[in-house]
Amino acid sequence: MSKLKFTLLFLGSLMIGNASLQAAENSNTETQVTKGEEVSTENASSAGVTEPQQPITREDFEGVRNEIAVLKDAYDRTLANNIANSQRSLKISGTLSSSYSIPTSSNASPDPIPTFSGGSATLSFKGNLKKDYAEGRNLDYVLSLATTTSGTVTNYVQPTDAYLQYSIFPSLDNEKPLFYVQFGQQKKPFGLEATTNDDKKPTINSATFVSKLNVSKRDIGILLRGDISPTLDLGFNYRIPLIEYSIGIFNGSGPNALDTNKQKDIGGRIIINAPVDYNSSYRGLSLGGSFYRGKDDISKTIGTSTIKDIGSRNLYGVDLAYVATPIGFTAEYASQESQYLSGTTKANIVKPTRKSDGYTLTVFYNFGDQFLKNARVESRQDDYWPTTYQPFVRFDHYDPDKAVSGDDTSIVTYGFNVFFAETTKLQFNYNVRHERSNSDLHQNDFVAQFQYGF
């Protein structure tokens, strides 16, 4: 936009200069005024009437043009030295977090240690490789990097998302359905919490079943996603489809890894949204269902030999959410059936099925206007942002083996979040943890985290 302003100023100067030069030439060819008129003009001047301004000269025009050239050169030098440049359009974003945790009570041995943590960091690049101005069949790319935790230490960075996305349907008309194909490493289409970014979650820690069932790990494959029958509220630039769907085929071996067997995993998810306008009380209400079917490499060591095989792993999930202001909730349930090797000798090795499940329920309340669209688009003269406070409570339960009694984990989290900037929040979580599978562990801890994005 700044380059356009300089261009308009330059063209305007040319037009003014040419018009003024022509006016000066025409004035030399006009009839000379009479002496009486000269006397009248002198009398008018002496009476306080201001004479017309002199037309711009060629020297004045050249001076303005030189000043514009100097300003343009300084502007171009600023762009070259201070602003990143790329061949195609690019958007850079990311999140960082720092936290402190302190156990308040525990029967674990040894006692847990209070510690500061660098938390996690993500860096995302999103851009366009081919833009279709006629129909919106664009080819885009996404590349995301994140710190990865090994044990208890965050010590290296690896790619998380790295995929291409092509719009199969035209995407310029928001009243029509959308349909995309994504190829590369990406999130698997399972569950609500596993597919939600960390900056959108009220809790610091994810649900237990999300990590235990490995539904949050990225995988390499191809994904088809789209929506049907969208509802559009132009007044608030709000678009919500009645149905959202996604289905994909993946290696099943996790992120940044090749497939380890000839089998491919398949997963899918469908969401039914309330087809209402932005001001409706039912805005944010959705019901979702997910499935994932795959094959895993399983093994068992007997003596000095290791027996290897391939076992099936099937997951099913359902979720219900009402994400609105001021009150909202999310509820999710996931179940897994997975095969494993069991036996004491090679002759009696069998592949039984283990059933696991987990669920979460989160209820929150918002004090403030940050999540209202009319507040987010309100013009401001400074970096003011409406402060919002969000108390919440979460119930988290996970059972690794339904056939075994007394091996489940329950966590109740009481939390309070402070959103004091557009991409910044301060989180306080108090976790009451009971692990019956680990010598009946009782442990409570307090965690504070500062999360900021750009």
Residue pairs with C-beta under 8 A, 6 or more apart in sequence:
2 75
3 75
6 68
6 71
6 72
6 75
9 68
10 65
10 68
13 61
13 64
13 65
13 68
16 56
16 61
17 56
17 58
17 61
17 64
20 55
20 56
20 57
20 61
21 55
21 56
21 58
21 61
23 55
24 55
24 57
27 55
33 41
45 51
79 85
84 90
84 92
86 127
88 127
88 128
88 129
89 127
89 128
89 131
90 125
90 126
90 127
91 125
91 126
91 127
92 123
92 124
92 125
92 454
93 123
93 124
93 126
93 453
93 454
94 121
94 122
94 123
94 124
94 453
94 454
95 120
95 121
95 122
95 197
95 198
95 199
95 423
95 451
95 452
95 453
96 119
96 120
96 121
96 122
96 451
96 452
96 453
97 119
97 120
97 121
97 198
97 449
97 450
97 451
97 452
98 116
98 117
98 118
98 119
98 449
98 450
99 116
99 117
99 119
99 204
99 447
99 448
99 449
99 450
100 114
100 115
100 116
100 117
100 447
100 448
100 449
101 114
101 115
101 117
101 445
101 446
101 447
101 448
102 114
102 445
102 446
103 111
103 112
103 113
103 114
103 443
103 444
103 445
104 430
104 444
104 445
104 446
105 442
105 443
105 444
106 112
106 441
106 442
106 443
106 444
106 445
107 440
107 441
107 442
107 443
108 441
108 443
112 443
112 445
117 154
118 147
118 154
119 154
119 449
119 451
120 146
120 147
120 149
120 154
120 198
121 146
121 147
121 157
122 144
122 145
122 146
122 147
122 160
122 198
123 144
123 145
123 146
124 142
124 143
124 144
124 145
124 161
125 141
125 142
125 143
125 144
126 140
126 141
126 142
126 143
127 140
127 141
128 138
128 139
128 140
128 141
129 139
129 140
129 141
129 164
130 138
130 139
131 138
132 138
132 167
135 170
135 171
135 172
136 167
136 170
136 171
136 172
137 166
137 167
137 168
137 169
137 170
137 171
138 166
138 167
138 171
139 164
139 165
139 166
139 167
140 164
140 165
140 166
141 163
141 164
141 165
142 161
142 162
142 163
142 165
142 186
143 159
143 161
143 162
144 159
144 160
144 161
144 162
145 157
145 158
145 159
145 160
146 157
146 158
146 160
147 154
147 156
147 157
148 154
148 155
148 156
148 157
148 158
149 155
150 156
158 255
158 256
159 185
159 255
159 256
160 185
160 218
160 255
161 184
161 185
161 186
161 187
161 218
162 184
162 185
162 186
163 182
163 183
163 184
163 185
163 186
164 182
164 183
164 184
165 180
165 181
165 182
166 180
166 181
167 178
167 179
167 180
168 179
168 180
168 181
169 176
169 177
169 178
169 179
169 226
170 176
171 178
174 230
174 232
174 239
175 230
175 232
176 230
177 226
177 227
177 228
177 229
177 230
177 241
178 226
178 227
178 230
178 241
179 224
179 225
179 226
180 224
180 225
180 226
181 222
181 223
181 224
182 222
182 223
182 224
182 225
182 248
183 221
183 222
183 223
184 220
185 218
185 219
185 220
185 255
185 256
186 218
186 219
186 221
186 223
187 194
187 195
187 216
187 218
188 194
188 215
188 217
188 218
188 219
188 248
188 250
188 267
188 292
189 195
189 223
189 225
189 246
189 247
189 248
189 267
189 268
189 269
189 290
190 215
190 267
190 269
190 290
190 291
190 292
190 315
190 317
190 334
191 210
191 215
191 269
191 288
191 290
191 317
191 319
191 332
191 334
192 288
192 319
192 321
192 330
192 332
193 201
193 206
193 207
193 210
193 216
193 330
193 332
193 360
194 206
194 210
194 215
194 216
195 269
198 451
199 423
199 425
199 451
199 453
202 362
202 364
202 390
202 392
202 394
202 415
202 417
202 427
203 362
203 392
203 394
203 413
203 415
203 427
203 429
204 415
204 427
204 429
204 447
204 449
205 413
205 429
205 431
205 447
206 216
207 332
207 358
207 360
207 396
207 398
208 358
208 396
208 397
208 398
208 409
208 411
209 215
209 334
209 356
209 357
209 358
209 359
209 360
209 398
210 216
212 356
212 358
212 398
212 400
213 315
213 334
213 336
213 356
213 358
214 254
215 292
215 315
215 317
215 334
217 254
217 255
218 254
218 255
219 250
219 251
219 252
219 253
219 254
219 255
219 265
220 250
220 251
220 253
220 255
220 257
221 248
221 249
221 250
221 251
221 264
221 265
222 248
222 249
223 246
223 247
223 248
224 246
224 247
224 248
225 244
225 245
225 246
225 247
226 244
226 245
226 246
227 241
227 242
227 243
227 244
227 245
228 241
228 242
228 243
228 245
229 241
229 242
229 243
229 275
230 239
230 240
230 241
230 242
231 239
231 240
231 241
231 242
231 275
231 276
231 277
232 238
232 239
233 239
233 277
233 278
233 279
235 278
236 278
236 279
236 373
236 374
237 373
237 377
238 277
238 278
238 373
240 273
240 274
240 275
240 276
240 283
241 273
242 272
242 273
242 275
243 270
243 271
243 272
243 273
244 270
244 271
244 273
245 268
245 269
245 270
245 271
246 268
246 269
246 270
247 266
247 267
247 268
247 269
248 266
248 267
248 268
249 264
249 265
249 266
250 264
250 265
250 266
250 267
250 294
251 257
251 258
251 259
251 264
251 265
252 259
252 261
252 263
252 264
252 265
252 294
252 295
252 296
253 259
253 260
260 297
261 295
261 297
261 310
263 294
263 295
263 310
264 294
265 292
265 293
265 294
265 295
266 292
266 293
266 294
267 290
267 291
267 292
267 293
267 294
268 290
268 291
268 292
269 288
269 289
269 290
269 291
270 288
270 289
270 290
271 286
271 287
271 288
272 286
272 287
272 288
273 285
273 286
274 280
274 282
274 283
274 284
274 285
274 286
276 282
276 283
277 283
278 373
281 324
283 324
284 321
284 322
284 323
284 324
284 328
285 321
285 322
285 324
286 320
286 321
286 322
286 323
287 318
287 319
287 320
288 317
288 318
288 319
288 320
288 321
289 317
289 318
289 319
290 315
290 316
290 317
290 318
290 319
290 334
291 314
291 315
291 316
291 317
292 313
292 314
292 315
293 312
293 313
293 314
293 315
294 312
294 313
294 314
295 310
295 311
295 312
295 313
296 310
296 311
296 312
296 313
296 338
297 308
297 309
297 310
297 311
298 308
298 309
298 310
298 311
298 339
298 340
298 341
298 351
299 306
299 307
299 308
299 309
299 341
300 306
300 307
300 340
300 341
300 342
300 343
300 349
301 307
302 343
302 344
302 345
302 346
302 349
305 346
307 341
307 346
307 349
309 341
309 351
311 338
311 339
311 340
311 341
311 351
312 337
312 338
312 339
313 336
313 337
313 338
313 339
314 336
314 337
314 338
315 334
315 335
315 336
315 337
316 334
316 335
317 332
317 333
317 334
317 335
318 332
318 333
319 330
319 331
319 332
319 333
320 330
320 331
320 332
321 328
321 329
321 330
321 331
322 328
322 329
322 330
323 330
325 366
325 369
325 371
325 372
326 365
326 366
326 367
327 363
327 364
327 365
327 366
328 363
328 364
328 365
328 366
329 361
329 362
329 363
329 364
330 360
330 361
330 362
331 359
331 360
331 361
331 362
332 359
332 360
333 357
333 358
333 359
334 357
334 358
334 359
335 355
335 356
335 357
336 355
336 356
336 357
337 353
337 354
337 355
338 353
338 354
338 356
339 351
339 352
339 353
339 354
340 351
340 352
340 354
341 349
341 350
341 351
342 349
342 350
342 351
342 352
343 349
343 350
354 400
354 401
354 403
355 401
355 402
355 403
356 398
356 399
356 400
356 401
356 402
357 398
357 399
357 402
358 396
358 397
358 398
358 399
359 396
359 397
360 394
360 395
360 396
360 397
361 394
361 395
362 392
362 393
362 394
362 395
363 392
363 393
363 394
364 390
364 391
364 392
365 390
365 391
365 392
366 388
366 389
366 390
367 388
367 389
367 390
368 386
368 387
368 388
368 389
368 419
369 375
369 386
369 388
370 376
370 385
370 386
370 387
370 388
370 419
370 422
371 388
375 386
376 422
383 421
385 420
385 421
385 422
387 418
387 419
387 420
388 418
388 419
389 416
389 417
389 418
389 419
390 416
390 417
390 418
390 419
391 415
391 416
391 417
392 413
392 414
392 415
392 416
392 417
393 412
393 413
393 414
393 415
394 411
394 412
394 413
394 415
395 410
395 411
395 412
396 410
396 411
396 412
396 413
397 408
397 409
397 410
397 411
398 408
398 409
399 407
399 408
399 409
400 407
400 408
400 437
401 407
406 436
406 437
407 436
407 437
408 436
408 437
409 433
409 434
409 435
409 436
409 437
410 433
410 434
411 431
411 432
411 433
411 434
412 431
412 432
413 429
413 430
413 431
413 432
414 429
414 430
414 432
415 427
415 428
415 429
415 430
416 427
416 428
417 425
417 426
417 427
417 428
418 425
418 426
418 427
419 425
420 426
421 452
423 452
423 453
423 454
424 450
424 451
424 452
424 453
425 451
425 452
426 448
426 449
426 450
426 451
427 447
427 448
427 449
427 450
427 451
428 446
428 447
428 448
429 446
429 447
429 448
429 449
430 444
430 445
430 446
430 447
431 444
431 445
431 446
431 447
432 444
433 441
433 442
433 443
433 444
433 445
434 440
434 441
434 442
435 441
435 443
